Amino acid sequence: MKYIIPMGCQQRQLASLLMTRIEKSIVIDPHPGLIVCSHTYREPFPSFSSIDFLITCVMDLLLEYAYPRLGKDSYAKFIIIVSMKVSDKDDIGFSLGSAIVLTLEDGSLIPKGNVYSSIQSLVLSHADKYENFRVTAVTLKIFIEGKV
């Protein structure tokens, strides 16, 4: 089955909104094979129920920081960590689930549409549970093995 990443009017508006909501973006490489990147948001923070916004954020981080670093023989996967406002003063970060694969063992890229669908499924699986929480940041931990 073939997946396509929709880039209609709504997605362009989401991308534009994303850029206005980001307070800061960071990327660190603590050691070879690990990239940690994050978007931190301005108030008012988006709600977890803003599913399309969260997916766009994750895809933006991947396109900016993961895909450019993948080599021909790299194996890569990532986890999504969402920081949410749990009280007036406190944020808590948690992983949405297990790692999503970006490449096959031979280094070939998994189609971005498939990656998008995996992200969407993961976010939707938590939507009801966290719909009223405010998201303060989205962080990806990207693991790369092989040539970078």
N, C-alpha and C positions, 0 to 999 in steps of 0.2 A: 504494500500500500504506500502511495506517495503522499507526503505531507508538504504543504506550502506554508510559509510564514506570511500571513496577511499583512499588507502594508497599505490599507485603504486610508480614507480620510480620518477615521477614528484612531488608527495607529499613529498617524502623523501628529494628531492632536495630543495623544498620550506621550509621544516622544518630546514634543514641545513642552508639555506640562512637567514632565520629568526634569527637564533642564532648569525650569524655574523653581522647582521644589528642592533641589539639591543644595544643601548648605556647604558640604565639602565632600570630596572624593579622595580616597587614599589607596595606595597600593604599596605593599611591602613584600620583600622576598627574604624571609627569615633564613632560608637555606636553599641550596639547589633542589629543585623538585617541588617547592611549595611557593605558591603565590597567594597572598591574602589581599583582597581588594574590597572596598566598601563605599557605599553612598550613604551619607548621613543627611537627614532631611531637616528643613526649616518648619517652624510652626506655621499654621496648624498642620500637625502630622497626618499623613494619609491613614485611613483605617485599613485593617487587614482585609476588609470586604472589598477593597479596591483591587480586585484580582488582576485585571488587565494592567494596571499601573505597576503592581509588584512583578508581574511576568516581564514587562518592558524593562524594568530596572535590572532584573537578573540578566536578560539578554544583552542589555547595554554593557554591563560589567564584563560579560563573556567576550563580546565583540571588541571591547577596548583592551582588555588585559589578558585574556586566555588565548584566543585564536591566533593573535600575532606571534605568540611564543611557541606554538606547536611546531615541532620538526616533523620530517617525513616518517621517522621511526619512533615517534612519541606515543605513549599510552597516557591518556589524561581522563580525569574524572573530577567532579567538584561536589561540594556540599553547600547548602544554602543555610545561612544563619540569619534569623530575623530578630532584631531588637525591638521590644515593645514597651510602651509606657504602662506600668502596672499600678502606679500611684502618682501623685503630683511630683514626687521627687525621684522615684526609682524606675529604672529600665531593667529589663531582663532579656537576655539573648538565648535563643534555643535553636537547635538544628531542626529543620523541617522533616528530615528523614534520611534515608541512606543516600549514598553518592549517586549522581547521575553521570553516565559515561559520555565523554566527548569523542573518543576515538575507539576503534577496535584494537585488538592486541597487535595487529600488523601495522598500526599507525594510521590507517585510513580513517578519514573523518566520518562521523555519523552525521547524516544530513541535519542541518540546523532546524528544519521543520520537526524532525523527530525529537530533538533536544527541547524545542519549544513545547511540544506536547507533553514531554516528561515533566517539565517545570510546571506546566498548567495543571497536570494531574496532582502533583505534590502540593501545590498551593491550594487547589480545590479541596483536597482531603482534610485540610485544617480550617476551611472557611467558616463553617458553622460554629466551631469551637471558639474561634478568636475574632469573630466578626465585629465586635464592639471595641476591640483593642486598637490603639494607635501605634503605628510603626514608626520608630525613630531612625532606624538604619537597616540596611540589608548588606550582609557581608558574604562573600564567597571565599571558601578555601579550595584552591585549585591544586590538585596533585598531578604532577607530570613525571613520568618515568621514561628514560631513554634520552635521545638527543633533543635538546631544546633550542 
